[in-house]
Amino acid sequence: MKTNQLFLILFFLGFAPTISLAQVEKPKIQYSIGGGFSVDRSNMLWGLNMTNEINYRLGKRTSLNAGISFYQSLGNLENKEVFPGQKSKDQSSGIFFTPMLKYDILQRDSGFKLAFAAGPSLQLGGQSILFEDNFTDPENPNSFVFHNKYQRIGLMIELEAEWKTKNPNVRNAASISAYGADNDFPLFINVNYKVRFNFGKK
């Protein structure tokens, strides 16, 4: 990520307390499970993801979040020509291991929270992309599948909204996150719904 973008994030976090309307503590430990949709921008694919998270409160606004998520593509975002009777072989998948520092930038007496999180993320996964050679013989193009595996560390950032349910030990959350690596950001965009369970004393 570029230096000016990092300064922008630090500036935002530095002045975030001015927009908070209340000091609402949360339990010491929270566990979340959820899922949603993902977009692989580099290959123009869409798919589903599942996520598991453990959140440990460090202070009134800060917490440490450790997450594991799995993504699998299901289809193309754009129409891609393949041979008659063939389906596209494009696919990508990955497991992401992500520790993040989380900061509540908005806390309301109603229990609503808006939080920003960022941290390194290790992606283990790969992709298979169908390529066609139309230059040698346009009427009878050759095709081949390109396979690539990833073991790379990138940056994950997330904006999350959290609110109460009727059960005081269960909360709902919705988030949008982005992952980037290899000087390309974002490579993946995720939109998730989560169910969060409270553990430990406040």
N, C-alpha and C positions, 0 to 999 in steps of 0.2 A: 504494500500500500504506500502511496506517495506521502512525503513528509507533511505536506499541507493538509492532507486528509487526517493524519494523526493529530495534528495541532487542532483541527476543527473538532474532533471527538473530545480531546482534553478540555477545550474551551467550553464545549457543551456540558460536559460533566461537572466542570467547575462552577457553572452558574445554574445548574439544574436545581439546587435546593431552593432557589428563589421562587420556583413555580409550585412548590409543594404546599398543600393546604393543611396537612395534618401529619402527626407522627404516629403511625400505626405499626406496632410490632407484629411480627409473624412468628410462628413456632420455630424452634431451633432447627428441626429437620423436616423436610418435605420430600415426598416421592411423587413423581409425575409419570404418567403414561399417556401417549397420544399418537396421533397420526394425521396425515394430510396429503396434500399434493406437492409435487416438486417439478421444477423445470431445469433441464440440463441445457444451458444456453449454448455451450460449445458444440453440441451435436443436434440442437433443435429437437429435443425429445422431452416428453412429459411422462410422469410416473407417480407412484405412491411411496410414502415413507412412513416408518414407524419409529417412535422415539421413547426412550426411557431416561429419566433424569433423577438425580439426587441433589437436593439443594440444602446447604448448611449455612445458617445465618451467622454472619460475622459481627454485624452491628445493626443499628436501627434501619439503615438503608442499604447496606452492602451485604452480599452473600457470595458464597462459592458454589458454582453449579457444575456438576460433572454429568455429562450425557453421552449416551450411545444411541446412534440412529442408523437405520438401514434404509437404503433407497433402491428401487428397481424401476427401470423405465417400462412403459407399457405401449407407447406409440409415438409417432412423429407429430411435430407441431406444424409441419408443412407437407404438402403433397410431394412425394418423391417418386419419380418414375422408376419402375422395375419391369422386368420382363413379364409378358402376359402370363397370368396364372401364378405369379410369385408374390409373396409377401415381403415387405421390407425386413432385412436382417439387422437393421440398426438397433442396438440396445446398449445400455450402460447400467451399471450398478455399483454400489459401494457401501461400506460401513464407515461411519465417522465417529471417532473418539474425541470428545470435545470438553476440556475444562474451560470454564468461563468465569470471569468476575462480573457479578451482576449488581446493578445499582438502581434503586427505586427513584425515578425522577419525579414521580407523582404519587402521593398517598392521600386518600380521602377517608373521612370518618365512616363512610358507608362500607369501607373495605375494598374499594376499587384501587388498584395499583397499576401504574405504567412503569415498566422497567426496561433498561437498556443493558445488554450484556455483550461482551466481546472476549475472545480468547483464541489460542491456537487450536487447530483441528487436524487430526491425522486421518487421511482418507486411504482406505484399502479397498481397491476395486478395479474395475476395468471397463472396456468398451469394445464393441464389435461394429464396425461401420462398413456398409457396402459402397464400393466405388465402381464406376463404369468408365471404360475407355472408349470414347466415341470418336477419337481422332484417327485411329488406324483404319477402321471400317465402320462408318456411321450407320450402315444398314444392319450390321451384325456386331454390335458392341460387345467387348469382353468385359466381364465383371470379376471382381475379387473382393474378399472381405479382409479388412484391416483390423487386427486385434492389438490391443494395447492394455497393459496392466499398470495400475497406479499404486505407489506407496509414497505419498507426498504429504507434507505439512503445509497447511494454509491458514487463513484467517476466517473465523466465523463471527458474524455480528448478528444480533437479534433484538427486535423490539417486541415486547410482550405486554399484553393487558391481562389482568387477573381480577376476578370478582368472586363474591361469596355465593354460596348455595344455601339451601335450607339446613343442611347438615353442617355444623360448625367445624367439623374436621375434614370437610371436602370442599374444594374450590375448583372453579373453572378457569381456563386460561386460553387465550388465542395469541398466536405469534406469527411474525414474518421474519425470516432469517435469510442470510446470504452467505455463501462460501466462495472464497477465491484463493487461487494458488498460481504459482508460475507466472507472476506479474499479470494475471488476468482476473479481474473482479467485476461482477460476480460470475462464477462458473455455474453455481447452483442457486436457485431461489426456492425457498420452502414456505408454505403456508400451513400451519398446524393448529389443531384443536387439542387441548390437554385436559385431563382430569388429575387434580392434585390432592394428595392426602397428607394431612398434618401429623407429625410425630414429635414427641418431646415437649418440654415445658417452654412457655413463652418467656 
